Amino acid sequence: MDNYFTILATSLGVPFWLVIILLIWSTAWKLVALWKSAQNKHLIWFIVIALVNTIGILPILYIFVFSKMGKSQKKKKNKKDL
């Protein structure tokens, strides 16, 4: 596995350690976003985040923007029900 990342790093012209850091960065954000989308029952977001690799950009957007939009809409609905 180490050989794959070395080949990837040299073909991209970046240091090996940078590839590893980006891999860890992307995986951490993806896992958090998948967990939040599952908790919010956002099946479409779960599928998109799981399939699309954007080096953490899409998961970060979901965590800080889109997951909060769903919560604010639920709060508005709850207030209307009262």
Secondary structure, 3 states (H helix, E strand, C coil): CHHHHHHHHHHHCCCHHHHHHHHHHHHHHHHHHHHHHHHCCCHHHHHHHHHCCCCCHHHHHHHHHHHHHHHHHHHHHHHHHC
